[in-house]
Amino acid sequence: MKPTPEQLQFYRENGYLIVEKFLSGEACDTLIAGAAAVANGHYTNLLNLHARTAEFHQLLTHPEILSMADAIQNARMIPIGSIYFFCKPDNPLEQGSHMHQDNYATKAPYGSYFIAAVALDDTDEGNGALIVYPGSHKLGDLPNTPSKNFDRDKSGKITTAYPIGNPVQIPPEYKPLRLKYAKGSLLFLHGHIVHGAPRNPSKTRWRQKIYLHYIKDGDPFWPGWSAKRQIIERDKPFDSPPSRE
């Protein structure tokens, strides 16, 4: 799978791209069931789910995602991590996110860090779809305000969640755009685009999504104390035992 010239131009101008019908509804349901099994009723953000199940490892190293990422970034992209958002209705362990840039955490060179996200539910304003500021990726690293994400108990389990991401001040000429995307859609996000989402406002609908993280081959990045981002071989099959960390 290769992006069209029009898709490449759109991404370069806006800092995001939506590719519809990447996964079937059945494939999405399989991933949802796998994530739920790992969560075991504790529905909060799951870091590095790819290290716990073969299905998510295969998604992170999916040849078509990698092919599109390589083309969009004009570089060989290397997987370095993932995060799963459940966004269950009325879930106190999910608090949405500030308007932020993802690169605040990765500290990578401009244009190196890259995100692919797979929407596992139909998503719109009713269940808190992503808000982006088109073109804001061209601003580079904006000043941000450090923000706490979680409180944990002695076992490391999350007990309190706060909005994700370090908030930034957005220049007034950039305007927010609420996205809408169907189950199975693939979203690409520049590491510097300003974006965020509220806590899921729906009383009945979930908003599940897996974010897959990539870096340009050879570029430096900060692993993070919690995320523990690390280089993952693109062609290596899943061989790690399930982890409850």
C-alpha positions in Angstrom: 0.0 0.0 0.0 1.3 3.4 -1.0 -0.1 6.8 -0.4 -1.2 8.7 -3.5 0.4 12.0 -4.4 -2.7 13.8 -3.3 -2.5 12.1 0.1 1.2 13.0 0.5 0.5 16.6 -0.3 -2.4 16.7 2.1 -0.3 15.3 4.9 2.6 17.7 4.3 0.2 20.7 4.4 -1.9 19.6 7.3 0.2 17.2 9.4 -2.4 14.4 9.5 -4.0 11.9 7.1 -7.0 9.5 7.4 -7.0 6.3 5.4 -10.4 4.6 5.6 -11.2 0.9 5.6 -7.7 -0.2 6.6 -9.0 -3.0 8.9 -12.2 -4.9 8.7 -14.8 -4.7 11.5 -14.0 -8.3 12.4 -10.3 -7.6 12.7 -11.1 -4.6 15.0 -13.2 -6.8 17.2 -10.4 -9.3 17.6 -8.0 -6.5 18.7 -10.6 -5.1 21.1 -11.1 -8.6 22.7 -7.4 -9.0 23.1 -7.0 -5.6 24.8 -9.9 -6.3 27.1 -8.3 -9.6 28.1 -5.1 -7.8 29.1 -7.0 -5.1 30.9 -9.0 -7.6 33.0 -11.6 -5.0 33.9 -9.1 -2.2 34.7 -9.8 0.0 31.7 -7.2 2.6 31.4 -4.4 3.4 29.0 -2.2 0.4 28.2 1.4 1.1 27.2 3.3 -1.2 24.8 0.4 -3.7 24.3 2.5 -5.0 21.3 4.8 -6.6 23.9 2.0 -8.6 25.4 0.1 -10.0 22.5 1.0 -11.3 19.0 -1.9 -9.5 17.4 -0.7 -6.0 18.5 2.9 -6.8 17.7 1.7 -7.8 14.2 -0.2 -4.5 13.9 2.8 -2.4 15.0 5.0 -4.2 12.4 2.2 -4.4 9.8 3.9 -4.3 6.3 1.3 -2.0 4.9 1.5 0.5 7.8 5.3 0.5 7.5 5.1 0.9 3.7 2.9 4.0 4.1 4.9 5.4 6.9 8.1 5.1 4.9 6.5 6.8 1.9 5.0 9.6 4.0 8.2 10.3 5.9 10.5 9.6 3.0 12.6 7.4 5.3 12.8 3.9 6.8 10.6 4.0 9.8 11.3 1.9 12.9 8.7 0.9 15.5 9.4 2.1 19.0 6.2 1.7 21.0 2.4 1.8 21.3 -0.4 3.0 23.6 -4.0 1.7 23.7 -6.8 4.0 24.8 -10.1 2.3 25.9 -12.1 5.5 26.4 -14.9 3.6 28.0 -18.1 5.5 28.7 -18.2 7.1 32.2 -14.7 5.8 32.9 -12.9 7.7 35.7 -9.6 6.2 34.6 -9.8 8.0 31.2 -9.6 11.8 31.2 -9.0 12.7 27.6 -6.0 14.8 26.7 -4.7 18.4 26.6 -4.0 20.1 23.3 -0.4 18.9 23.0 2.3 17.8 20.6 3.5 14.2 21.0 7.1 15.0 20.5 7.3 16.7 23.9 7.7 13.2 25.3 10.0 11.7 22.6 12.3 14.7 22.2 13.2 13.6 18.7 14.6 15.8 15.9 11.9 17.7 14.0 10.0 15.5 11.6 11.5 12.2 12.9 8.8 11.0 15.3 5.6 9.7 13.6 2.4 8.2 14.8 -0.1 5.8 13.2 -3.4 5.2 14.9 -6.0 2.6 14.2 -9.6 3.5 15.2 -11.3 0.4 16.6 -14.7 2.1 16.9 -16.7 4.6 14.8 -15.7 7.9 16.2 -17.2 11.4 15.9 -18.1 14.3 18.2 -20.6 12.2 20.1 -17.8 10.0 21.6 -15.1 12.6 21.6 -13.2 12.2 18.3 -9.7 13.7 17.9 -9.3 17.4 17.5 -6.4 18.6 15.4 -4.9 22.0 14.4 -4.1 21.6 10.7 -0.7 23.0 9.8 0.5 23.4 13.3 3.2 20.7 12.8 5.1 23.4 10.9 5.6 25.3 14.1 8.2 22.9 15.5 8.5 22.3 19.2 6.2 24.7 21.1 6.7 25.6 24.7 4.7 23.3 26.9 3.6 23.1 30.5 4.6 19.8 32.3 1.4 17.9 33.3 1.0 14.9 35.5 -0.7 11.9 33.8 -1.4 9.3 36.5 -1.4 8.4 40.1 -0.4 4.7 40.8 -0.8 2.4 43.8 2.1 0.4 45.3 1.7 -2.3 42.7 1.9 0.2 39.8 -1.7 0.1 38.9 -3.2 3.4 37.8 -5.7 4.7 40.4 -6.2 8.3 39.1 -5.9 9.6 35.6 -5.4 13.2 34.4 -5.6 14.7 30.9 -2.8 13.2 28.8 0.0 15.4 27.4 1.8 18.6 28.2 -0.5 21.5 27.0 0.8 24.1 24.6 -0.3 27.6 23.7 -1.6 27.6 20.1 -1.1 30.7 17.9 -4.6 32.2 17.1 -4.2 31.8 13.4 -4.4 28.0 13.8 -8.0 26.7 14.1 -9.2 23.4 15.6 -10.8 20.8 13.4 -12.8 17.9 14.9 -12.2 14.7 12.9 -14.6 12.0 12.1 -13.5 8.5 11.2 -15.0 5.0 10.9 -14.1 1.8 12.6 -11.0 0.3 11.0 -9.6 3.7 9.8 -5.9 4.4 9.9 -4.8 7.8 11.0 -1.3 9.2 10.5 -0.1 12.1 12.7 3.0 14.2 12.5 4.9 14.2 15.8 4.5 18.0 16.1 0.9 18.5 15.1 -1.2 20.0 18.0 -4.0 17.7 18.8 -6.1 16.3 21.7 -9.4 14.8 22.7 -11.9 15.3 25.5 -13.0 12.6 27.9 -15.5 10.4 26.1 -18.9 12.3 26.6 -21.0 9.4 25.5 -23.0 7.3 28.0 -23.1 4.2 25.8 -20.4 4.4 23.1 -16.7 3.4 23.5 -13.9 5.2 21.7 -11.0 2.7 21.4 -7.9 3.4 19.5 -4.3 2.1 19.4 -1.5 4.5 18.7 1.6 3.0 17.1 4.9 5.0 17.4 7.7 5.1 14.9 11.1 6.9 14.5 13.3 7.5 11.5 16.0 4.9 11.3 19.1 6.1 13.1 17.5 9.2 14.8 17.7 9.6 18.6 14.7 9.7 20.9 13.9 9.7 24.6 12.7 6.3 25.8 10.6 7.7 28.7 10.4 6.5 32.3 6.9 4.9 31.8 6.6 4.4 28.1 10.0 2.7 27.8 10.1 3.2 24.0 12.7 1.0 22.4 13.7 0.0 18.9 11.7 -3.0 17.6 12.9 -5.0 14.6 10.5 -4.5 11.7 10.7 -8.2 10.6 11.1 -10.0 13.9 8.1 -12.2 14.8 6.5 -11.9 18.2 8.3 -14.0 20.8 7.8 -12.1 24.1 5.8 -13.7 26.9 2.7 -11.8 28.1 3.5 -9.1 30.7 1.3 -7.6 33.4 3.7 -4.6 34.0 
